[in-house]
């Protein structure tokens, strides 16, 4: 690594001093009014900054690992923040880096840092303008000005050696001494031990597995609430329209051209993917690799490469696979249900299925539509992007609500958990509503929804699977465009029914979901008398975000304005543009009582004059 | 503080629709945002959301039939209004384009002693008649009905500006 000598800084400081000097001379101002910038710093200070810059990538690596563990296993205060990064609450008191084996750490206790968080970093640490080491530089400067304390830093070689003091220690000891959460050391020894164990575990070798059987595929999608396993809408944490123990991912085990591949550490799946077999080239290809860390994704990719399984997007053509197989029927509300996962990759033209006569088996075909599903054979097409987890076969060709005849080969129709409807309206009349996830929406029966984490749309017949789905798919609702709401409210926009909600589109702009998350959404509000009424009540915004009316907050310990003791709250003074048209009688009639002294203030209302 | 919340209420828990006017509260299992309760008008919760970074409180209007009404809240503080009165009131019209945050008085609107009531302008009514203005009364004895709508183009006297003062228990020590 090239040695950082900060030579440019000295020149920059000299230039600033020269400019200040010229300015003072030009304006006749004594130079003593300005502070001269130091053009040179003590070599120990320079060395401290240099050391921190050298350690920066290694510190970042450890801090990143620590942050992942905190997000996956919980924060020191007992809360969780799975989807957001750990912020400024976590600070590092001095550099801590992994040792070579990554089973312990090396600490640098003589390089104390203040406000070192994951977002600040050490890569640009500068002794003139330190971001994380201001206290250290201040201490070096103070010590050097004291005849006794300066002995700790002089000669320079001793000072530099002192800065570089390193201690190899256990992870748990480093966590208890070098890290602060909201300015406090971690309180719970058990939490420290568990966190340290998980940090070390992250770097232990993982086991590679293929998943071919039902049990193996289910194990691949097993996710404990606080684990490193990447989440999926098909994982074991979700409920589906399918009675247990059947799971939607069982489909992959029964399909002869798919298998799972994953790595796990201590039984915890840390990365996984699905593989598809191309009989034409007699090769396996894998789809997207899911993992919570890039390192785990790379590790799984290495294993796949060893087994000659290539990424599907590397072959330069679209795979068109075909297969025919049976899937044992599951059960949902006493109907036969075929386990049906959400497919984020569909390397085939179509997928059709049909229930066996004894209703115990689904016959599934994958391939070209015309070949696999001849007309008149009543093959059914499941939704491949549904997250309901199953496909319920419909057995009649009449609308379940209005009994009108449906030609299932030619007419469009809606399948709600095995019942078919001629229109969305008919389905909605029969207790169906839209269940929207981040990537899809389906009509489902209200009575069968698992309401955990769901958010009901305030307008529109929809329910979002969780807050994230509502943000991605929904539009926000505010009764009026100029005021915020106490909790985000959403509109489910049903394209099939059009705008029948009686709302007015306010506009599309950035919306601040919370302190860290902003995204662009459409806003709807209650219908005003005309759209132009909405236009004039939307606050203008310069930063592309919706804005709301506000009042300033005055802390009880700060005075909002210099109090003028001579201020009189009430004076009988007013201005009149056209005095000729204004006589005393008009004044008495219209204005006199308008300017009366005010009535006693309500409790909690004061004036800055102290009334 | 404002109208009905006392310092002793801090630390208490209440369902959203029972939160007293003048309370600073947080939703349990919420995102940690603090809100001010200004009471109800028609079928809306009127309030403010504290945005401490900007030292402002954003006005909020939330339907009472939203999912919030039955959620538990913690009362974390109290608030009141601080009025910065002008030396010289200005006679004006409440225009169709709404104003916000001004302290005003109205003609022929006074208490038994003949003193003018003061109101805080709260913008247009949160109903369909956008041209009407909504006011929050800051004076008088009646603490039950503090919101008052007035027609657009009413004559008013602008007498100052309002700010919010928030008080938390821990700061009282």
Interface residues (C-beta under 8 A of the other chain):
Chain A: X456 X458 X478 X479 X480 X482 X483 X484 X485 X486 X487 X489 X514 X515 X526 X527 X528 X529 X533 X536 X537 X548 X549 X550 X551 X552 X553 X554 X555 X556 X557 X560 X561 X567 X568 X569 X570 X571 X573 X574 X575 X590 X591 X593 X594 X595 X596 X597 X598 X599 X600 X601 X602 X603 X604 X605 X606 X607 X608 X609
Chain B: X1 X2 X3 X4 X5 X16 X22 X27 X30 X31 X33 X35 X44 X45 X47 X48 X49 X50 X51 X52 X53 X54 X55 X56 X57 X58 X59 X60 X61 X62 X63 X66 X67 X68 X78 X79 X80 X81 X82 X83 X84 X85 X87 X88 X89 X90 X91 X96 X97 X98 X100 X101 X105 X106 X107 X108 X109 X110 X111 X113 X114 X115 X116 X117 X118 X123 X124 X126 X127 X128 X129 X130 X131 X137 X138 X139 X140 X141 X143 X146 X155 X156 X157 X159 X160 X162 X163 X164 X165 X166 X167 X171
